[in-house]
């Protein structure tokens, strides 16, 4: 079968990603202490450039067939990709639901990513020096929890992806609302770790559900469309939640990000009962 082992590939890949990030955050905190935060960021950027070059040389796209001419603009290519993708998923209620979930996730995720750190710093008065160590700890524990949760999903979730995502997102919304309103530091930290562990399950399970239902012809283009839908959601949701936080409070912005996830439960429920 074409999709044999797909679940294991995405879940195992996400676990290795969390492992790499766990090792990386320890190295980054140590380097920031020895040199500076700026030097650590420069080194990380250099490593990304190196990774891009290695991927370009080692992982060429030998079977990709573009649907647009090379001389067309980026905007025209994006429009053509979305139009092509929407044509192929139209009439498939599950793929339409997955596209809607991707949009909603993008709308909510960018706002939370930009505000959770500011919430911890401002609400609990973390100094700049202390924040380096605290955020290293926040990320390190979160990545370890990610690996444990993903391993549990790999072992015990066999095809029940929509059901798993539905209940994980119910817990995620509750945890995000609580994180926005809690006034005790360690309770907020525990809630952040819960949120981080739950969020990291989203992309691999969505990738499994999406790839299982896509035809091999045009798969890369449709996946590109899903990526653009996610990016559009982030571009639209980030400033929207940021403005809300600016004119109300950081806690209000975080609460709005949590509520933006609620429509996703409707689409997951439909997919779950399909």
Phi and psi restraints in degrees (value plus and minus 20) as a CYANA .aco file:
   2 UNK   PHI     -83.7   -43.7
   2 UNK   PSI     -55.7   -15.7
   3 UNK   PHI    -121.0   -81.0
   3 UNK   PSI      -4.4    35.6
   4 UNK   PHI     -80.3   -40.3
   4 UNK   PSI     113.4   153.4
   5 UNK   PHI      59.0    99.0
   5 UNK   PSI     -14.3    25.7
   6 UNK   PHI     -82.6   -42.6
   6 UNK   PSI     -64.0   -24.0
   7 UNK   PHI     -78.5   -38.5
   7 UNK   PSI     -66.5   -26.5
   8 UNK   PHI     -84.9   -44.9
   8 UNK   PSI     -58.2   -18.2
   9 UNK   PHI     -81.0   -41.0
   9 UNK   PSI     -69.7   -29.7
  10 UNK   PHI     -90.1   -50.1
  10 UNK   PSI     -63.0   -23.0
  11 UNK   PHI     -89.7   -49.7
  11 UNK   PSI     -61.7   -21.7
  12 UNK   PHI     -87.5   -47.5
  12 UNK   PSI     -58.1   -18.1
  13 UNK   PHI     -82.1   -42.1
  13 UNK   PSI     -60.5   -20.5
  14 UNK   PHI     -85.6   -45.6
  14 UNK   PSI     -55.1   -15.1
  15 UNK   PHI     -86.1   -46.1
  15 UNK   PSI     -63.9   -23.9
  16 UNK   PHI     -83.5   -43.5
  16 UNK   PSI     -56.3   -16.3
  17 UNK   PHI     -81.1   -41.1
  17 UNK   PSI     -64.9   -24.9
  18 UNK   PHI     -84.8   -44.8
  18 UNK   PSI     -58.0   -18.0
  19 UNK   PHI     -83.0   -43.0
  19 UNK   PSI     -65.2   -25.2
  20 UNK   PHI     -82.2   -42.2
  20 UNK   PSI     -59.7   -19.7
  21 UNK   PHI     -88.9   -48.9
  21 UNK   PSI     -54.7   -14.7
  22 UNK   PHI     -83.5   -43.5
  22 UNK   PSI     -67.0   -27.0
  23 UNK   PHI     -84.7   -44.7
  23 UNK   PSI     -61.3   -21.3
  24 UNK   PHI     -84.4   -44.4
  24 UNK   PSI     -57.7   -17.7
  25 UNK   PHI     -89.0   -49.0
  25 UNK   PSI     -55.7   -15.7
  26 UNK   PHI     -84.6   -44.6
  26 UNK   PSI     -63.6   -23.6
  27 UNK   PHI     -84.2   -44.2
  27 UNK   PSI     -59.5   -19.5
  28 UNK   PHI     -86.2   -46.2
  28 UNK   PSI     -62.8   -22.8
  29 UNK   PHI     -83.8   -43.8
  29 UNK   PSI     -61.8   -21.8
  30 UNK   PHI     -83.9   -43.9
  30 UNK   PSI     -64.5   -24.5
  31 UNK   PHI     -85.4   -45.4
  31 UNK   PSI     -58.5   -18.5
  32 UNK   PHI     -84.1   -44.1
  32 UNK   PSI     -54.5   -14.5
  33 UNK   PHI     -91.0   -51.0
  33 UNK   PSI     -60.2   -20.2
  34 UNK   PHI     -96.1   -56.1
  34 UNK   PSI     -60.9   -20.9
  35 UNK   PHI    -131.0   -91.0
  35 UNK   PSI    -114.3   -74.3
  36 UNK   PHI    -182.0  -142.0
  36 UNK   PSI     143.3   183.3
  37 UNK   PHI     -83.1   -43.1
  37 UNK   PSI     -59.7   -19.7
  38 UNK   PHI     -81.1   -41.1
  38 UNK   PSI     -63.7   -23.7
  39 UNK   PHI     -83.9   -43.9
  39 UNK   PSI     -56.9   -16.9
  40 UNK   PHI     -83.1   -43.1
  40 UNK   PSI     -61.6   -21.6
  41 UNK   PHI     -86.3   -46.3
  41 UNK   PSI     -61.7   -21.7
  42 UNK   PHI     -81.3   -41.3
  42 UNK   PSI     -63.7   -23.7
  43 UNK   PHI     -83.5   -43.5
  43 UNK   PSI     -61.2   -21.2
  44 UNK   PHI     -82.3   -42.3
  44 UNK   PSI     -61.3   -21.3
  45 UNK   PHI     -82.5   -42.5
  45 UNK   PSI     -61.0   -21.0
  46 UNK   PHI     -82.8   -42.8
  46 UNK   PSI     -57.1   -17.1
  47 UNK   PHI     -86.9   -46.9
  47 UNK   PSI     -56.7   -16.7
  48 UNK   PHI     -85.7   -45.7
  48 UNK   PSI     -60.8   -20.8
  49 UNK   PHI     -82.2   -42.2
  49 UNK   PSI     -63.7   -23.7
  50 UNK   PHI     -81.4   -41.4
  50 UNK   PSI     -63.1   -23.1
  51 UNK   PHI     -82.1   -42.1
  51 UNK   PSI     -60.3   -20.3
  52 UNK   PHI     -82.6   -42.6
  52 UNK   PSI     -61.1   -21.1
  53 UNK   PHI     -85.7   -45.7
  53 UNK   PSI     -62.8   -22.8
  54 UNK   PHI     -82.9   -42.9
  54 UNK   PSI     -64.6   -24.6
  55 UNK   PHI     -82.7   -42.7
  55 UNK   PSI     -59.5   -19.5
  56 UNK   PHI     -82.3   -42.3
  56 UNK   PSI     -57.1   -17.1
  57 UNK   PHI    -103.5   -63.5
  57 UNK   PSI     -56.1   -16.1
  58 UNK   PHI    -113.7   -73.7
  58 UNK   PSI     -49.0    -9.0
  59 UNK   PHI    -140.9  -100.9
  59 UNK   PSI      46.6    86.6
  60 UNK   PHI     -92.9   -52.9
  60 UNK   PSI     132.1   172.1
  61 UNK   PHI    -111.7   -71.7
  61 UNK   PSI      69.9   109.9
  62 UNK   PHI    -107.3   -67.3
  62 UNK   PSI     -37.5     2.5
  63 UNK   PHI    -137.9   -97.9
  63 UNK   PSI      -6.8    33.2
  64 UNK   PHI    -100.9   -60.9
  64 UNK   PSI     111.0   151.0
  65 UNK   PHI    -135.1   -95.1
  65 UNK   PSI      87.8   127.8
  66 UNK   PHI     -87.3   -47.3
  66 UNK   PSI     129.9   169.9
  67 UNK   PHI    -120.8   -80.8
  67 UNK   PSI     -22.3    17.7
  68 UNK   PHI    -145.7  -105.7
  68 UNK   PSI     137.4   177.4
  69 UNK   PHI     -91.9   -51.9
  69 UNK   PSI     132.2   172.2
  70 UNK   PHI     -86.1   -46.1
  70 UNK   PSI     -43.5    -3.5
  71 UNK   PHI    -109.4   -69.4
  71 UNK   PSI     -17.1    22.9
  72 UNK   PHI    -100.9   -60.9
  72 UNK   PSI     135.4   175.4
  73 UNK   PHI     -91.9   -51.9
  73 UNK   PSI     143.1   183.1
  74 UNK   PHI     -81.9   -41.9
  74 UNK   PSI     -59.2   -19.2
  75 UNK   PHI     -84.2   -44.2
  75 UNK   PSI     -62.7   -22.7
  76 UNK   PHI     -84.5   -44.5
  76 UNK   PSI     -59.6   -19.6
  77 UNK   PHI     -84.2   -44.2
  77 UNK   PSI     -60.5   -20.5
  78 UNK   PHI     -83.7   -43.7
  78 UNK   PSI     -63.1   -23.1
  79 UNK   PHI     -83.3   -43.3
  79 UNK   PSI     -63.0   -23.0
  80 UNK   PHI     -85.2   -45.2
  80 UNK   PSI     -59.4   -19.4
  81 UNK   PHI     -82.6   -42.6
  81 UNK   PSI     -66.4   -26.4
  82 UNK   PHI     -84.1   -44.1
  82 UNK   PSI     -62.3   -22.3
  83 UNK   PHI     -84.4   -44.4
  83 UNK   PSI     -63.4   -23.4
  84 UNK   PHI     -83.9   -43.9
  84 UNK   PSI     -65.4   -25.4
  85 UNK   PHI     -85.0   -45.0
  85 UNK   PSI     -64.6   -24.6
  86 UNK   PHI     -84.5   -44.5
  86 UNK   PSI     -53.5   -13.5
  87 UNK   PHI     -83.1   -43.1
  87 UNK   PSI     -58.6   -18.6
  88 UNK   PHI    -100.4   -60.4
  88 UNK   PSI     -42.9    -2.9
  89 UNK   PHI    -117.5   -77.5
  89 UNK   PSI     -31.0     9.0
  90 UNK   PHI     -81.5   -41.5
  90 UNK   PSI     112.9   152.9
  91 UNK   PHI      72.2   112.2
  91 UNK   PSI     -33.3     6.7
  92 UNK   PHI    -122.1   -82.1
  92 UNK   PSI      82.1   122.1
  93 UNK   PHI     -82.9   -42.9
  93 UNK   PSI     -52.6   -12.6
  94 UNK   PHI     -89.1   -49.1
  94 UNK   PSI     -65.7   -25.7
  95 UNK   PHI     -86.4   -46.4
  95 UNK   PSI     -56.6   -16.6
  96 UNK   PHI     -83.2   -43.2
  96 UNK   PSI     -62.2   -22.2
  97 UNK   PHI     -83.3   -43.3
  97 UNK   PSI     -59.7   -19.7
  98 UNK   PHI     -85.4   -45.4
  98 UNK   PSI     -57.0   -17.0
  99 UNK   PHI     -85.7   -45.7
  99 UNK   PSI     -60.4   -20.4
 100 UNK   PHI     -84.9   -44.9
 100 UNK   PSI     -60.8   -20.8
 101 UNK   PHI     -81.9   -41.9
 101 UNK   PSI     -61.4   -21.4
 102 UNK   PHI     -80.4   -40.4
 102 UNK   PSI     -62.8   -22.8
 103 UNK   PHI     -84.3   -44.3
 103 UNK   PSI     -67.9   -27.9
 104 UNK   PHI     -82.4   -42.4
 104 UNK   PSI     -61.8   -21.8
 105 UNK   PHI     -81.5   -41.5
 105 UNK   PSI     -63.2   -23.2
 106 UNK   PHI     -82.0   -42.0
 106 UNK   PSI     -61.7   -21.7
 107 UNK   PHI     -79.4   -39.4
 107 UNK   PSI     -60.4   -20.4
 108 UNK   PHI    -107.0   -67.0
 108 UNK   PSI     -55.5   -15.5
 109 UNK   PHI     -89.5   -49.5
 109 UNK   PSI     -59.1   -19.1
 110 UNK   PHI     -84.5   -44.5
 110 UNK   PSI     -60.9   -20.9
 111 UNK   PHI     -83.3   -43.3
 111 UNK   PSI     -62.9   -22.9
 112 UNK   PHI     -85.5   -45.5
 112 UNK   PSI     -62.0   -22.0
 113 UNK   PHI     -79.4   -39.4
 113 UNK   PSI     -56.3   -16.3
 114 UNK   PHI    -101.2   -61.2
 114 UNK   PSI     -40.7    -0.7
 115 UNK   PHI    -129.2   -89.2
 115 UNK   PSI     -41.8    -1.8
 116 UNK   PHI     -85.1   -45.1
 116 UNK   PSI     -59.2   -19.2
 117 UNK   PHI     -86.9   -46.9
 117 UNK   PSI     -62.5   -22.5
 118 UNK   PHI     -82.0   -42.0
 118 UNK   PSI     -56.1   -16.1
 119 UNK   PHI     -82.0   -42.0
 119 UNK   PSI     -66.8   -26.8
 120 UNK   PHI     -86.5   -46.5
 120 UNK   PSI     -61.2   -21.2
 121 UNK   PHI     -86.8   -46.8
 121 UNK   PSI     -69.3   -29.3
 122 UNK   PHI     -97.6   -57.6
 122 UNK   PSI     -61.0   -21.0
 123 UNK   PHI     -88.9   -48.9
 123 UNK   PSI     -57.7   -17.7
 124 UNK   PHI    -131.8   -91.8
 124 UNK   PSI      -7.8    32.2
 125 UNK   PHI      34.4    74.4
 125 UNK   PSI      32.9    72.9
 126 UNK   PHI     -99.5   -59.5
 126 UNK   PSI     110.7   150.7
 127 UNK   PHI     -93.7   -53.7
 127 UNK   PSI     142.9   182.9
 128 UNK   PHI     -80.6   -40.6
 128 UNK   PSI     -62.9   -22.9
 129 UNK   PHI     -86.4   -46.4
 129 UNK   PSI     -64.3   -24.3
 130 UNK   PHI     -87.7   -47.7
 130 UNK   PSI     -51.7   -11.7
 131 UNK   PHI     -82.2   -42.2
 131 UNK   PSI     -53.7   -13.7
 132 UNK   PHI     -79.2   -39.2
 132 UNK   PSI     -66.2   -26.2
 133 UNK   PHI     -92.8   -52.8
 133 UNK   PSI     -63.1   -23.1
 134 UNK   PHI     -81.5   -41.5
 134 UNK   PSI     -65.7   -25.7
 135 UNK   PHI     -89.1   -49.1
 135 UNK   PSI     -52.1   -12.1
 136 UNK   PHI     -80.2   -40.2
 136 UNK   PSI     -63.6   -23.6
 137 UNK   PHI     -85.2   -45.2
 137 UNK   PSI     -64.2   -24.2
 138 UNK   PHI     -75.3   -35.3
 138 UNK   PSI     -70.2   -30.2
 139 UNK   PHI     -88.6   -48.6
 139 UNK   PSI     -62.0   -22.0
 140 UNK   PHI     -80.3   -40.3
 140 UNK   PSI     -68.5   -28.5
 141 UNK   PHI     -85.9   -45.9
 141 UNK   PSI     -59.4   -19.4
 142 UNK   PHI     -80.3   -40.3
 142 UNK   PSI     -62.2   -22.2
 143 UNK   PHI     -88.0   -48.0
 143 UNK   PSI     -56.3   -16.3
 144 UNK   PHI     -84.2   -44.2
 144 UNK   PSI     -64.0   -24.0
 145 UNK   PHI     -82.9   -42.9
 145 UNK   PSI     -58.6   -18.6
 146 UNK   PHI     -76.6   -36.6
 146 UNK   PSI     -66.0   -26.0
 147 UNK   PHI     -81.9   -41.9
 147 UNK   PSI     -61.7   -21.7
 148 UNK   PHI     -86.0   -46.0
 148 UNK   PSI     -64.8   -24.8
 149 UNK   PHI     -85.5   -45.5
 149 UNK   PSI     -64.2   -24.2
 150 UNK   PHI     -83.6   -43.6
 150 UNK   PSI     -57.5   -17.5
 151 UNK   PHI     -84.9   -44.9
 151 UNK   PSI     -60.0   -20.0
 152 UNK   PHI     -83.2   -43.2
 152 UNK   PSI     -61.7   -21.7
 153 UNK   PHI     -83.5   -43.5
 153 UNK   PSI     -62.4   -22.4
 154 UNK   PHI     -81.6   -41.6
 154 UNK   PSI     -58.1   -18.1
 155 UNK   PHI    -100.6   -60.6
 155 UNK   PSI     -57.1   -17.1
 156 UNK   PHI    -134.8   -94.8
 156 UNK   PSI     -33.3     6.7
 157 UNK   PHI    -120.4   -80.4
 157 UNK   PSI      88.1   128.1
 158 UNK   PHI    -135.3   -95.3
 158 UNK   PSI      67.0   107.0
 159 UNK   PHI      66.3   106.3
 159 UNK   PSI     -28.4    11.6
 160 UNK   PHI    -112.3   -72.3
 160 UNK   PSI      32.2    72.2
 161 UNK   PHI     -90.0   -50.0
 161 UNK   PSI     -65.5   -25.5
 162 UNK   PHI     -84.6   -44.6
 162 UNK   PSI     -61.7   -21.7
 163 UNK   PHI     -83.0   -43.0
 163 UNK   PSI     -63.7   -23.7
 164 UNK   PHI     -81.7   -41.7
 164 UNK   PSI     -66.8   -26.8
 165 UNK   PHI     -84.7   -44.7
 165 UNK   PSI     -55.7   -15.7
 166 UNK   PHI     -79.6   -39.6
 166 UNK   PSI     -72.5   -32.5
 167 UNK   PHI     -93.3   -53.3
 167 UNK   PSI     -53.7   -13.7
 168 UNK   PHI     -82.6   -42.6
 168 UNK   PSI     -58.8   -18.8
 169 UNK   PHI     -95.6   -55.6
 169 UNK   PSI     -48.9    -8.9
 170 UNK   PHI     -80.3   -40.3
 170 UNK   PSI     -68.4   -28.4
 171 UNK   PHI     -83.6   -43.6
 171 UNK   PSI     -58.1   -18.1
 172 UNK   PHI     -83.0   -43.0
 172 UNK   PSI     -65.3   -25.3
 173 UNK   PHI     -82.1   -42.1
 173 UNK   PSI     -63.4   -23.4
 174 UNK   PHI     -83.1   -43.1
 174 UNK   PSI     -64.6   -24.6
 175 UNK   PHI     -84.9   -44.9
 175 UNK   PSI     -59.3   -19.3
 176 UNK   PHI     -86.5   -46.5
 176 UNK   PSI     -61.2   -21.2
 177 UNK   PHI     -84.4   -44.4
 177 UNK   PSI     -61.1   -21.1
 178 UNK   PHI     -87.0   -47.0
 178 UNK   PSI     -60.5   -20.5
 179 UNK   PHI     -80.5   -40.5
 179 UNK   PSI     -58.2   -18.2
 180 UNK   PHI     -88.2   -48.2
 180 UNK   PSI     -46.5    -6.5
 181 UNK   PHI    -130.3   -90.3
 181 UNK   PSI     -31.5     8.5
 182 UNK   PHI     -92.9   -52.9
 182 UNK   PSI     128.9   168.9
 183 UNK   PHI    -134.3   -94.3
 183 UNK   PSI     -19.9    20.1
 184 UNK   PHI    -122.6   -82.6
 184 UNK   PSI     110.2   150.2
 185 UNK   PHI     -78.7   -38.7
 185 UNK   PSI     -74.0   -34.0
 186 UNK   PHI     -88.7   -48.7
 186 UNK   PSI     -49.3    -9.3
 187 UNK   PHI     -85.9   -45.9
 187 UNK   PSI     -61.9   -21.9
 188 UNK   PHI     -82.8   -42.8
 188 UNK   PSI     -60.2   -20.2
 189 UNK   PHI     -84.7   -44.7
 189 UNK   PSI     -65.0   -25.0
 190 UNK   PHI     -82.0   -42.0
 190 UNK   PSI     -58.5   -18.5
 191 UNK   PHI     -86.9   -46.9
 191 UNK   PSI     -59.6   -19.6
 192 UNK   PHI     -81.6   -41.6
 192 UNK   PSI     -64.0   -24.0
 193 UNK   PHI     -82.4   -42.4
 193 UNK   PSI     -57.8   -17.8
 194 UNK   PHI     -82.8   -42.8
 194 UNK   PSI     -65.3   -25.3
 195 UNK   PHI     -81.6   -41.6
 195 UNK   PSI     -66.0   -26.0
 196 UNK   PHI     -82.4   -42.4
 196 UNK   PSI     -61.9   -21.9
 197 UNK   PHI     -85.3   -45.3
 197 UNK   PSI     -60.8   -20.8
 198 UNK   PHI     -90.5   -50.5
 198 UNK   PSI     -59.7   -19.7
 199 UNK   PHI     -86.0   -46.0
 199 UNK   PSI     -54.7   -14.7
 200 UNK   PHI     -90.4   -50.4
 200 UNK   PSI     -33.0     7.0
 201 UNK   PHI    -100.3   -60.3
 201 UNK   PSI     -41.9    -1.9
 202 UNK   PHI     -79.8   -39.8
 202 UNK   PSI     -75.2   -35.2
 203 UNK   PHI     -83.8   -43.8
 203 UNK   PSI     -66.4   -26.4
 204 UNK   PHI     -84.2   -44.2
 204 UNK   PSI     -60.0   -20.0
 205 UNK   PHI     -90.4   -50.4
 205 UNK   PSI     -58.0   -18.0
 206 UNK   PHI     -83.5   -43.5
 206 UNK   PSI     -58.2   -18.2
 207 UNK   PHI     -84.0   -44.0
 207 UNK   PSI     -60.8   -20.8
 208 UNK   PHI     -83.1   -43.1
 208 UNK   PSI     -70.5   -30.5
 209 UNK   PHI     -81.9   -41.9
 209 UNK   PSI     -58.2   -18.2
 210 UNK   PHI     -91.7   -51.7
 210 UNK   PSI     -69.7   -29.7
 211 UNK   PHI     -86.2   -46.2
 211 UNK   PSI     -50.2   -10.2
 212 UNK   PHI     -84.9   -44.9
 212 UNK   PSI     -45.5    -5.5
 213 UNK   PHI    -126.2   -86.2
 213 UNK   PSI     -19.0    21.0
 214 UNK   PHI    -114.1   -74.1
 214 UNK   PSI     118.3   158.3
 215 UNK   PHI     -89.6   -49.6
 215 UNK   PSI     131.9   171.9
 216 UNK   PHI     -83.0   -43.0
 216 UNK   PSI     -55.6   -15.6
 217 UNK   PHI     -95.6   -55.6
 217 UNK   PSI     100.7   140.7
 218 UNK   PHI      63.7   103.7
 218 UNK   PSI     -13.2    26.8
 219 UNK   PHI     -80.6   -40.6
 219 UNK   PSI     -65.1   -25.1
 220 UNK   PHI     -81.5   -41.5
 220 UNK   PSI     -59.1   -19.1
 221 UNK   PHI     -89.1   -49.1
 221 UNK   PSI     -60.8   -20.8
 222 UNK   PHI     -87.3   -47.3
 222 UNK   PSI     -60.0   -20.0
 223 UNK   PHI     -82.7   -42.7
 223 UNK   PSI     -57.0   -17.0
 224 UNK   PHI     -82.2   -42.2
 224 UNK   PSI     -58.3   -18.3
 225 UNK   PHI     -82.8   -42.8
 225 UNK   PSI     -62.8   -22.8
 226 UNK   PHI     -81.1   -41.1
 226 UNK   PSI     -59.9   -19.9
 227 UNK   PHI     -82.8   -42.8
 227 UNK   PSI     -58.9   -18.9
 228 UNK   PHI     -89.9   -49.9
 228 UNK   PSI     -55.7   -15.7
 229 UNK   PHI     -82.9   -42.9
 229 UNK   PSI     -63.6   -23.6
 230 UNK   PHI     -81.3   -41.3
 230 UNK   PSI     -65.3   -25.3
 231 UNK   PHI     -83.2   -43.2
 231 UNK   PSI     -61.1   -21.1
 232 UNK   PHI     -81.4   -41.4
 232 UNK   PSI     -62.3   -22.3
 233 UNK   PHI     -80.7   -40.7
 233 UNK   PSI     -61.3   -21.3
 234 UNK   PHI     -88.0   -48.0
 234 UNK   PSI     -61.5   -21.5
 235 UNK   PHI     -84.0   -44.0
 235 UNK   PSI     -58.5   -18.5
 236 UNK   PHI     -99.4   -59.4
 236 UNK   PSI     -61.8   -21.8
 237 UNK   PHI     -94.8   -54.8
 237 UNK   PSI     -55.4   -15.4
 238 UNK   PHI     -78.1   -38.1
 238 UNK   PSI     -76.8   -36.8
 239 UNK   PHI     -82.8   -42.8
 239 UNK   PSI     -55.7   -15.7
 240 UNK   PHI     -82.1   -42.1
 240 UNK   PSI     -69.4   -29.4
 241 UNK   PHI     -89.8   -49.8
 241 UNK   PSI     -54.7   -14.7
 242 UNK   PHI     -82.2   -42.2
 242 UNK   PSI     -63.1   -23.1
 243 UNK   PHI     -84.6   -44.6
 243 UNK   PSI     -60.0   -20.0
 244 UNK   PHI     -82.3   -42.3
 244 UNK   PSI     -62.8   -22.8
 245 UNK   PHI     -85.3   -45.3
 245 UNK   PSI     -55.8   -15.8
 246 UNK   PHI     -85.9   -45.9
 246 UNK   PSI     -61.0   -21.0
 247 UNK   PHI    -114.2   -74.2
 247 UNK   PSI     -28.4    11.6
 248 UNK   PHI    -139.6   -99.6
 248 UNK   PSI    -107.0   -67.0
 249 UNK   PHI    -184.5  -144.5
 249 UNK   PSI     144.7   184.7
 250 UNK   PHI     -81.0   -41.0
 250 UNK   PSI     -59.4   -19.4
 251 UNK   PHI     -82.0   -42.0
 251 UNK   PSI     -57.9   -17.9
 252 UNK   PHI     -85.0   -45.0
 252 UNK   PSI     -59.4   -19.4
 253 UNK   PHI     -84.6   -44.6
 253 UNK   PSI     -61.7   -21.7
 254 UNK   PHI     -84.6   -44.6
 254 UNK   PSI     -60.4   -20.4
 255 UNK   PHI     -83.1   -43.1
 255 UNK   PSI     -58.9   -18.9
 256 UNK   PHI     -85.2   -45.2
 256 UNK   PSI     -59.2   -19.2
 257 UNK   PHI     -80.4   -40.4
 257 UNK   PSI     -59.7   -19.7
 258 UNK   PHI     -85.6   -45.6
 258 UNK   PSI     -63.1   -23.1
 259 UNK   PHI     -88.9   -48.9
 259 UNK   PSI     -47.6    -7.6
 260 UNK   PHI     -83.5   -43.5
 260 UNK   PSI     -41.7    -1.7
 261 UNK   PHI     -98.6   -58.6
 261 UNK   PSI     -35.6     4.4
 262 UNK   PHI     -78.1   -38.1
 262 UNK   PSI     -64.7   -24.7
 263 UNK   PHI     -77.6   -37.6
 263 UNK   PSI     -45.4    -5.4
 264 UNK   PHI     -82.0   -42.0
 264 UNK   PSI     -52.4   -12.4
 265 UNK   PHI     -82.6   -42.6
 265 UNK   PSI     -55.9   -15.9
 266 UNK   PHI     -81.9   -41.9
 266 UNK   PSI     -67.2   -27.2
 267 UNK   PHI     -89.0   -49.0
 267 UNK   PSI     -57.6   -17.6
 268 UNK   PHI     -85.5   -45.5
 268 UNK   PSI     -56.8   -16.8
 269 UNK   PHI     -85.3   -45.3
 269 UNK   PSI     -59.7   -19.7
 270 UNK   PHI     -84.9   -44.9
 270 UNK   PSI     -64.2   -24.2
 271 UNK   PHI     -84.4   -44.4
 271 UNK   PSI     -59.8   -19.8
 272 UNK   PHI     -82.3   -42.3
 272 UNK   PSI     -54.5   -14.5
 273 UNK   PHI    -113.4   -73.4
 273 UNK   PSI     -19.0    21.0
